[in-house]
Amino acid sequence: MTEINGSQPRQIKVLGPYTFSIGDTTAYSEYTRGGIVMQVNMPQTFAFKSLRESLVSPDFLISDFAKFDRPGQLHIGFQALDSYKRIHAGHLPKPWSKTDAEEFVRIVTEMNDVSPAKVDELSEDLMKHLAYCAQGDLVAMAAVIGGIAAQEVMKACTGKFTPVRQWLYMDALECLPENSTEVLSEEVCKPMGTRYDSQVAVFGADFQKKLGNLKYFIVGSGAIGCEMLKNWAMMGIGAGDTGEVIITDMDIIEKSNLNRQFLFRSWDVGKLKADVASKAAKVMNPAIRITSHQNRVGAETEHVYDDTFFERLDGVANALDNVDARMYMDRRCVYYRLPLLESGTLGTKANVQVVIPHLTESYSSSQDPPEKSIPICTLKNFPNAIEHTLQWARDLFEGTYKQPADTVNAYLTDSKFMERTLKQQGMQPLETLDIIRRSLLEERPETFEDCIKWARTVFQENFYNTVAQLLFNFAPDQVTSSGAPFWSGPKRCPHPIEFDLKNPLHMDFVASAAILHAVNYRVKPSTDRAHITMLASQVKVQRFVPRSGVKIAVTDAEAQAESQSGMFDESQISQIQNKLPTPETFGKFLMQPIEFEKDDDTNFHMDFIVAASNLRAENYNIPPADRHKSKGIAGRIIPAIATTTSLVTGLVCLELCKLVQGHTKMEFFKNGFVNLALPFFAFSEPIAAPKQKYYDTEFTLWDRFEIEGELSLKEFLDYFQEKQKLEITMLSQGVCMLYSFFMAPAKRKERLPLPMSEVVKKVSKRKIEPHVRALVFELCCNDADGEDVEVPYVRYVLPK
């Protein structure tokens, strides 16, 4: 079926994971096997109405389906604002002026009556609020609309992604007080002569004071953290007499951060993120009170972020990039009953979740499915995408320049290393000793010329010998037991690569591999490409002859079994041990482990990764990746762009305003998911915290039993039996089982009279840290009928 080679893109029908139909093929020759197909995005042409046409016949992109009727009304309302400005010499209605609002309603009603875009039901209340807030200017809304508008500019410049068609209206009236017309007035919202006047025009002076006195904890100072801190500085959060913003991030600024983390500059590379971000925010608003920390949030820092710390906070905003830390902070917020503002981005996608004490479920209540990992056999023998070859290159880097050096240094410096190694399971002792033998005896260079010879050998082994052996085991025309071609579906038939001095990619690999090898062994490297090429030309490589009897794993199960097989001769270990010189013979020599660093263009790390990945891609006829794409994938850079970050932090700030207003109704809050590429907007009420019940008592994840003062274990058990009619069958604290119905009688007798704190210390064999003011106990209980019942946890407050 050679007729389709080089043809125009065509639509296909997917039939299965590795099969599809291309439609009518009667005019083509017979399909035999193989072939490579590429998925392409087809360009689409959009036609837009002119401004004049779209004003009278608008197309709306719905931003919130709960407000389906609002875009049409706001379309008329904003045109009426222009009319009001013309009538009043360029002035908009005064903030919360009832007189101006009534005049505006009259104008918009008259305009709607004669407009071709007339709406049947025009909400007078909505139009009044448009007038009340017309002179306002909110940082949060500017961030949202600014992010969307900037992305539209990028779409126009690049032709990438789908543009907004054609009008987009958004409102967040839920940010106002529930009884806004009663508590807000011209007097309350008049200018104060401060930088916050445009915010006061919407929310009033009292609200601004509340913002200033907020105490909030931002966890993370990356893309979202920087944007959040910038917004908060402009909003005046923490700028009051008793307010404070605490931000923590243990990371340092890297070069790749600069394209989206706008509080950092090139001269800040290498400095601590939290410190630099705090100083930049202080420049924007000298009044803001910021404290920067360099701590990771977790069990190891609970002496810093303890009861005293959390109990003085008004809330927490997560700006994290991993699920584990998010879930940890979520648990802390549930325990301390603090609101949590959670957000994240992935390229053009963004999500916001607001967690409200006693009202909503928590972040941990629902989880995304785990990320799919690349199967072992795919990485080792059957890659079919550039992501596979880049992961293989990363693994090669770690297994060549990091892990062996760490192992050798442990052998040279730890007197008990050999004893521990020989106790390891399976093949591990043999593999560990073999790494030491090769690193110290076979591969240790004396000169940079030795490094070139080694690098040329590594090229031959990885890009010729291994592939030649694979093809010897599974020939290109191999068929399976069912008669199907072995090299089909996701399996691409590879070909070995003959080394060519004139091929820049081949020399990129040899040069970078040799230089890193020299760094490993503290040998002075050369970066002179001509000199490296000359040395490489002198290396003689033994011609590879495939071997019979070599087993190659075809499935993950085979690869797993192969790695776990413990079949080896004990004498092999003894032979290696006898060959290894003692650590003392190496004097003070230590290897230099190399930590992968993607952002230093002078360290040859990415040179090695790109060359290794693209050579393996060439082996398997996979399109190569340039340095930029390779860096993003191999460096595991989470795609983040400034437009999405601006949007998501704006949405978070809107939810923060609702929290400050003290709203307690679920319908006032919005969880959001946005994809600027489509574009798509979806907002919904947060999910209520699920209710559970024992007897007639309902509870949620926010509820707990509170016990103050020391009780013995027996008194603790009796308390629940008598007061709650609950028989405790199992009692635990963390991973420690303190009591169970099946416990040995002697052990039960020993523990029952002990104070609860003593039981914890005895079972855990650890002291209770001085900063711990309360213990958390988990219970399994039976009710009066002997049935298992779910109950809240216990917060057991220790005596002072």
N, C-alpha and C positions, 0 to 999 in steps of 0.2 A: 504493500500500500504506500508506495513512495510518492504518490501524487499529492499527499497532504503535507509533505515536507516543505517548509517555507511558505505555507499557505496563510491566508488571512485568518485572524482569530475567529473561532466559531463557538456557538453555544453548545454545551454538552449536557447530558442527563446522567446524574450520578446513580449508579446501580448498587454500589457497595463500597467498602473501605478502599479497595484498590482497583475497582472496575467502573467504567463509564461507557456511555454510548455517544457517538458523534453524529448520529442520524443516518441518513440514506448513504450507503457506501456502494451501491450497485454499479456506479460508474468507475470504481477504483479496482485496482488489482488486488489479489488476495493478501490479507494480513497474515504475516508469518509469526512474528514475535517481537518483543522489545519496543524500543522507542522511548523518547523522553518528551513529556508534555509540560508546558509551563502555563500556570494560571496568570491571566493578564486582566487588569482593570480596564474596561472599555470606556473611552471618553463619552461624556454626555453633554449635549448642548441645552442650555437653559435660556429661555426667552423671558425677559422682564418687562413689565409695564412701565411706562414713563411715570414720573412723579405725578404729573397732572392726571394721568389715567388711574393710577393706583389710589389717589386720594378719594376718587369717587367710586372706584370699584376695587376695594382692597382685598388682598390675599393675606391671611393671618397665619403665622406659625404659633400654635398654642403652646404656651409655656407652663400652664397649670390647668389640667382638665377639670379641676374642682372650681375653676373660675372661667368656665367655657364662654360665658356671656360677656366677660369684661373687655376683651380686645376691641370689639365693635364700639362699645361705649367710650373707651379711652381714645379710640381713633377720632371720634367726634370731639371728645373733651380737649385733646391737645390742640386741635385746630381752633377750638373756642378760646384757648389760652392765648393763641396768636392774635385773635380778634380783640381780646381784652387788652393786650399790650398796645395794640394800635390805638385803641380808644383812650388809653390812659398814659399816653406819651412814653411807652416802653416799660411801664411798671406792671408787675404781676400783682395778683391779689395779696394783700398783707397777711402775714401768718395768723391763722385762726381768727380772722376778722369775719364775723357773721354777716356784716353789711356787704363786704366785698364778695363773700361766698354766695350770697343771695343774688347779687347782680350777675355773677358768673353763671349761676344756674339759669337765669333768664336768658343770657346770651347763648348758652349751649343748647337750651331747649328750642330757641328760635332757629338756631343753625341746624339742629337735627331735623326739624320739621321740613326744611327745604333741601336737605342733603340727599343726593342719590344713594349715599351709604347709610341712610337712616336706620336706626335701630328701633324696634317696636317698643321695648321697655327701657327707658333711660332712668337709672337709679339716681334720685336726687341726693341721697346720702353719699354715694360714690363721687358724684360731681362736686359736692361740697368739700369732701376730703381732698380732692384734687386741687381745689382752690386754697384750702387751708395750708397745704404743704408745698404749694407751687414755688415759693421762695426758698424752700429748704434745699440742702445739698448734703447728702449722706455719703460718707466714705464707703460704707458697705455696698450701697447700690451702685456707686461709681465704679467700684472694683468689679462688680458683676457685669454691668453693661460695658465697661471698658474692656474686660476680657473677651466678651462676645464680639465687640466691634473690632478689636485688634485681630481676632481670628478671621473675621470676614475680610479684613484688608489682606491678610496672608493668602486667603483663598483667591482673591482677585489677582494677586501678584503671581501666584504659582499655578493656579488652575487645579489645585489639589483639594479634595473634599467638596461637599455639597454646600452651596451658599444658602443663606436664610431666604425663604420665599414667603412674603416679601416684607411684611410688617411684623415686628416683634414687640409686644407690650408686656411689661412685668410690673407687678405691684407687690408690696409686702405690708399691707395695711394692718396685718396682725401684730406688727411691731408697736403700734400705737396702744395706749391704755384701752382697756375694754370699754370704759365709759369716757372716751376721749373728749367728747363735746362738753362734758361736765367739768373735767379737771384741767383742760387746756383752754387758754384764752389769749387774746392779744397781749394782755399784761404779762402773763406767765411766759410767753414766747417772744417777747420783744428783745431786740439786740442788747447784748451786755458789753459790747466793745471788746470781745475776746475772739480768739481764733476759732472758737466753737459756735459762733453765732448762727451759722447755717444749719447746725445740728439742733441748736436750741429752738430755732424757728419751727422745727418739726415736733420735738419732744418736750420742750420746756426746760427751764433752768434747774428744776429739782432733779430731773432725769440726768442732766449733765453732771450734777453733783454726785449722784449715785455712781455714774461711770467712773468719775475721778477717784472714788473711794473703794472701788473694787479691788479685791486681792485674788489674783488668778495665777495659775501655774501653767506655763507653756512647756510641753515636753517635746523637745526637738527644735533644732534651729537650722533646718535645711530649707528647701524651697518653700514649703508651706509655713514653717516657723518664721522665716524672714518676712514673708508677705504679711503674716498675721501681726508680727511685731510692728511693722510699718503702719498697718491699718490702726492698730491700737494706739500708737503714738499720736496719730492724727485725730483719732476719736477722743483722746484724753483719758483713756483707761489707765488707772493707776497714777494719775497726775494730781490727785487730791491729797489732802493732809494725811489721811490714813490709808491711802491706796498703795498698792504695790503689784508689780508684775515680776514673777520669778521665772526664769527660763533656764533650762538645762540641756546640754548636749556635750557629749564627750569627744565628738569628732573634731578633726582639724579641717581647715578649708583646703580643698583640692582645686586644681585648675579647671576641671570639668564642671565644677559647681557654678562657675561665673556666668554661664549663659542664662541662668534662671534664678539665682539667689542674689538679688540685686542689692543687698546690704553689704556685699563683699566686693572688693576690688582686687586687681592683680597683685598689688603689693601686700594683700592680706593672706596670700597663699602660705600655708604652713602654720597659721595662727589658729587659735581655738574659735570655733564658730560662735558659741554663746557670747563670748567676750566681745568679739568684733560686732556682732549684731546688736548687742546692747548699746555699745558706744554710738553706732550709727543711728539708732532710734533716739538716743539722747540728743544728737545733733538736730534731728527733725523736731523734737519737742523737749527742750531742756527741763520741763516740769515733770516729765514722767519719771516715776521711781522704779528703777529696774535693778534686780539682783541677778547676776549670771552665775550659774554653776557649771561644773564640768563632769557631772556624775551620770552614770547609767542608772536608769530606774530599774529596780529589781530587789530581790531579797537581800543582796549584799549592801544596799544603801538604805535599808529601813531604819538604821540608827540616825540617818540624816532626815529622811522623809518619814517621820514618826507621827504619833498622835498629835503632838503639839504643832507640828508643821501643817498637817492636813486640816485640823480643826479650826484654824484661823482663815482658811481659804473660803472663797465664795464659789469656786469652780475650777475645772481643769480643761485645758484645750490640748488635744493630742495633735502633734505634727510629726508623727513617726512614720518609719518606712518598713516596719516589720510587724507581723501579726502577734508574735509572742509578747512584745513590749506593749502593744495595744491592749491585749487581753489582761496583762498584769495591771496596767493603769485602770482598766475597766473594773477589775476586782477591788482595787483600792477605793475607787469612787463609790462603788456599791457599799463597801464596808463603812466608809465615812459619810455616806449619803450626800454626795456632792454631784452636781450636774456635770456631765462630760460632753464636750463638743468634739466629735470625731469626724475626721475627713481624710480623703486620700485622692490621689490622681494617678492615672496611667495614660500617658500621651494626652489625647483629647478627651479622655473620659474623666469624670469627677463624681465623687459621692460625698454626701454629708449626712451624718446621723447625730441626732441630739438625744442624749440620755438624761432623763429627768427623774429625780428621786420620787419614789412612791407612785409614779405615773406610767413610765414606759419600761419596756424590756431593756436589757443592757446590751452592750456591744457583743458580749460573749454568748448571748442567747441564740444567735444564729451565726453560722460560719460558712465561708466559701469552701468548696471542695479543695483538697490539696492539689498543688501544682503537679502536673505530670512530669516524671523524670524520664530521661532518655534511657531506653533499655541498654544493658551492658553489651549484649552481642551487636547491637546497632553501632555503638561507639567503637567497639573493637574491630569488627569485621564488615559491617554492612551499612555504612552511613549513606543517607540519601538527601541530606539538606546541609546547607552551610553551617547551621547551628550545631549539627553533629560534629563536623570537622573542627569547629572552634572549641567545643567542649573537649574534644580529644586533644587539641593543642594545649588547652589549659591544664589538662591532666598530665600531659607530657612534661610541661613546664614544672609543675609541682613535683612530679615523680623523678625529675632529673636534677633540678637545682635547689629544691627545698627539703624534701623528705630525706634523701640520702645524706645530706650535710648534717641535718639534725640527728640522724641515727649515728653517724660517725662521731660527732661531737659527744654524744651521750656515752659511746663506747670509750672515748679517750678521757672523759672526765668523771664518770660515775663508776665507782669501784664495784657496785652491786649490779651493774647493767647486765653482765653476762648471766648472772644467777637468775635475774628476772626474765631474761629473754628465753632461757631454756625451759622455763615453766609455762611459756605460752602454748596455746592450743594449735593443733593441726600443723599446717605448713609454715606457720609464722616464724618459728625459730630458724628454720633453714633459710627462708627468704631474707630475714633480717641479717643473718651472718653472711649470706651471699652478697648483700648490698655493701656491707663493710669491706668484704674481701675485694670486690670490684673497685670500690671507691678508693681504697688505700693501696692496693697492689697493682691493679690492671689499668685503671683510668687516671691515676694521679700524674699530672704533667710536670715536667721540669721547666719547659719553655713554652712560649706561645705557639711555636711550631708543632709541639705535641698536641696542643688544643685544636689546631687546624686538622691534624690527622684524625683526632677523635671525632670532630664534627663531621668530617667527610664520611667516616664510618657510620655514624648515626644516620646520616642522610641515606646511605646505601641500605641500612637495616630497615628503616621505616618506610621508605618510598619505593624500594625495589624488592628486597628479599622477602619481606612479609607478604607483599602482594603476590609475588611469584609463587610462594608456598601456598597461598590461598587458592590460586588458580590451578596449582598442581593437585590440590585436594578436591576442588570443585571446578572442573573444566568449563569453559564458556558454553559448551553444548550439553552440559550435565542435565539430567532429568531426575525428578523425584520418583519415589516408589509408585506414585499414581500416574506417572508419565508426563507430568507437567514440567516445563522448564524450571530448573533450580534458580537461575538468574532471571526472576520475573517479579512483578509486584514491587514491593519496596526495596528489593535486592538489586542493586546496580552492579553489573559485571565490571570489575576494575581492570586496570592495566598498569604494569610496572613503569616507573620513570627512570630513564637512563640519565645519569648526571651529565650536565652540559655546562662547562665553564662560562660559556657566552650567554647563558640564560640568567638574567638578573635575579629572578626568583630563587633559583638554585643557589646562587652566591649569597643572596640575602640570608638564606637559612644557614649556610656554612659559616658566614661571618658572625651572625648574631649568636649562634650556638657556641662557636669557639670563644667569643668574647665573654659570654656568661660562664662558660666552663673555666676560663681563666680567673674570673672574679670569684667563683666557688673555691678555687685553690690558691687564691691570693698571688697569682702569677700576673705580671704586668702585660696587659693586652695591647694590641695594635688595632687602630681603626682605619689604617691605610688600606683602601680597597684593592689597589693594585698589588700591594705586598701580600695581602691575604689570597688574592687570586693566583699569584705566582706560587705561593706555598701549597695551595690546593692542587695545582697542576702537577705537583711532584708526588702526590699521594697515590700509592698503588693499592687498589682495593681488590681483594680476592673475589673471583667470580663465584656467584652463588649457585649451588646445586640443590634443588628441592629434595627433601628427605621423605622417605616413606614412613608410615606409622605415626605421623604427627596428627594429633587430634585437635580439631578446631570446633569450638562451640558454635552451633547454629541457632540455638534458642537460649533465652535467658535462664531457663531451668538447667540446661547443660553448662552454661557459664557459671552459674551458682554452684552446681555440684563440683565443677572443676576446681573452683576457688576453695571449696571446703574439704576436698579430698585430702586426707592426711597420710597418703601412701608415700613414704620415703624411708630410706635406709638410715638407721641411727649412725652408721659409720660415716655417712656423708657429713653430718654435723661435726664429727670428730676430725675428719680430714680438713675441713675448713678451719676449725679451731687450731689445729696444729700448724696450719699455714700462716695464720694471723700473727703478726708480731705483737708483743705486749704493748699496751698504751704508753708505757714509759719510754719505749724506743723512739717515739715520735716527738719527744720533748714537749715544747710548748705549742706545737702545731695544732691548729684547729681549722676546720673548713668554715667557709662563710655562707650560711644559708641565705637564699635570695627570696625575699617576699615579693610577690607579684605587685607591681605598681604601674597602673595603666597610664598615668598622667605625666610621667617624666619621659619626654621624647628623646632623651640622651642616654637612657639606661639600657636600650636594646631589648627590653621586655616585649613591647608590642611588635618590634621587628621580628622577633622569634615567633610570636603567636601568629602574626599575619602570614609569614612565610610557611610555617608548618601547616596551618589550616588550609591555605590555598594549594599547597603541594598535595595534601591528602584529597582536597576537592578535585584536583586534576587527576589523581589516581582513579577517582570514581565518576569522572565527567560531570561534576557538580559545578555550576557557575560560581566563580570566586567572589570574594567580598573585598571591598576597598578597606583602607585602614580605619576610616571613620566608622563604618558599619561593624567591622571586626571589634573595634574598641568598645562599642556599645554592648555587643553581645558577650564578648569574653570578659569585659570588665563588669558585667552584670549591672549596667547602668539602667535604672528604672526610667523609662521614657517620661520626661517631665518637661512641659513647656510653660512659658510664662503666662500665656493666655489662660490656660486651664487653672493654673495656680491662683491667678488673680480672681477668677470666677469663684473658685471653691472657697477661698478665704472670705470673699464678700458674702457668700451664702452663710458661712459660719458666723460672721459678725451680725448678720440679720437675726439669726437664732439667739445670739447672745443678747441682743436688744430685747427680745421677748422674755428671756430669763430675768433681765434686770427689771422689766415691767412687772414681774411677779405673776405672770400668767400661770394658771393652773388647769386650764382646759386643753385637752389633747388637740382639738381642732385648730388651735392657734399656732402650733408648731409644724414644721415641715422637714421631713427627711427628703433628700433630693438625689437624683441621679441624672447626670448630664453627659451627653456626647456631642462636643462642638463640631465634630467632623460630619455628622449626619445632616443637619443638627437635630438633636433630640433632647427634650426636657421632660422630666417626670418628677412630680412632687407628690408626696403622700403624707398623711398623718403618721406619726410614729406608732409602732405596734405597742399596745398596752401590755404591761407586765402580766404574764399568765398568773392566774389565781389558783391556789391549791387550798385544801381544806382538811382539818382534822376536827372531829366532832362538829360543832357549829362555828368554829373559828376559821375564817379565811385569812390567807397570808400570801405574800408574793416574795420575790427574791430580795426585796428591800426590808422585809421584816425579820425579827430575830427575838430570841429570849434574852433578857438582860438580867444578869445576876451580879450583885455587888457584894464584896466582902468574902472572906475565905470560908469555904465549906470543906468538910471532909468528903471523900468519895461516897461514903454511905449517906451522909446528909444530902449530897447532890442527887443521888438516886432517889432518896425518899422525897425530896422536894418535888420532883417531877411526878412521882407516884401519887402524892397527896394533893398537890396544887393543880396539876395539869391532867391527872388521871392517865398518865403515860408511863408504861413500863419500859425503861431503857434496856434494850437487849445488847447494844454495842455502843461504845463511846470512844471516839478517837480525837486526836489533836495532831493535825498535819498527817504525817505518815505513821504515827505511833498509835497503836491500839491500847487504850488505857483500861478498858473493861469490856468483857463480853460474857454472855450467858454460858458459853462453853469453856470459860477459863478454868484452869486447874484450881480446885478448892483451896489449896495451900496458898497459891498466889493471890486469890481473891481475898482470903482472910488477911493476908499481909497488907493489901492495898486499901481495903475499905476504911480503916481508921485514919489513913494519911490525909493531910490537906491536899486539895486538888493540885496546887502548885508543886507540891512535893511528888505527887504521882507523876506529873509531867516530867520533872527533872529525873526521877528514877528510871522511867521508861525510856526517855530520849537520851539519857546519859549526857545531858548538856544543861548548863546553867541557863536560867531565864535572863536574857539581856536586860541591863538597867533601863533601857529606853522603852521596854515593853510594859504598857499599862494594863493591857487586857489580853486574855487568851481566847482563842476561838475553838469551840468544841463542836464536832459533828455527831449527830445522834441517829441511831436506828431505834425505833420505838414500836411497841404494840399498844393498841387501845384496850379498853376494858373487855372487848370480845376476843382478845388475843390475835387480832388482825394487824398486819404491818401497816403503818401510816407514815406518810411523809410529814416532817415537821421542820420548822426553821432551825438554823444553827443557833448556838449559844455564844453570847459575848460575856465572858466571865471577867469582871473588872477586879484586878488584884488590889489588895490593901496598899495604901500609900506608906 
